[in-house]
Amino acid sequence: MASQPIKIIFVDIDWTILDHHLHDWDYPSLDGLKIAQKNGILVYLCTARPYDSIVHTGIFSIFNPDGVICTNGGVAFIKDELFFANVIPSDIVREIEKISHRHHLVLELATEKERYFTSKPNTWVKKYFSSYSETVPTTIRYRNDDVTSILLFAPQKHDEKLMKEYPSQIRYVRFDDYGVDLCYHQNDKGSAIKRVLKHLNIPAEQSMSFGDDHGDIPMFLSTGISVAMGNGKPKAKESATFCTSDIGEHGVYQALKKYHLI
């Protein structure tokens, strides 16, 4: 049982409440989160996905979070109001688009609530999207929008040359056979959670988090209780307070019961 009453929960989406084996939600765990809300606990989604990607999962039609941390901590909403957004300078975005276009590569640019492709989807985009529960965005050229994240679609054979050509301020982070995050800010879920907790005047000791992957470790280190999924990565499990069962066994629901939150 928690030593202090939990006032807020931060929950990852993919492989935590969205089961990609079934291509569906873990409904018992979502029901558990709803009960926690009825018990007075705030529930925030906390994901690497940009906001528009969250929208297209359909989560908002079945669950109403108290806030959203997205873009791996680069953007946060309290209720429906924007709390903060880490924007990439427009000259950096233009340079990245120019280089990518020269190599016939597609980018996905995300703003606070929207996203779009800079070129028509190619084979690598289609291969990437086939692995995720996604809806293909529209295709337009960059319009000096306030971009908060850049996703490149390219296989590993492009890595060496692109890392040399892209602006030196950009970190080239491959996370998929066909997906690369082009990072300008040092976004992480933990830093965003600390900002939200400070704004809400909630001590870290009264917060809880759920996740499964390496990107969830900063979140785990920033909350009083951290729960890793049974299907999670070994390093994520090592960093957590508790390891629950797999998503297929409703791990979030089981942990909420263990900590007497439902």
Secondary structure, DSSP 8 states (H G I E B T S, - for coil): --SS---EEEE--BTTTEETTTTEE-HHHHHHHHHHHHTT-EEEEE-SS-HHHHHHHTGGGT---SEEEEGGGTEEEETTEEEEE----HHHHHHHHHHHHHTT-EEEEE-SS-EEESS---HHHHHHHTTSS-----B----S----EEEEE--GGGHHHHHHHS-TT-EEEE-SSSEEEEESS---HHHHHHHHHHHHT--GGGEEEEE-SGGGHHHHTTSSEEEE-TTS-HHHHHHSSEE---GGGTHHHHHHHHTT--
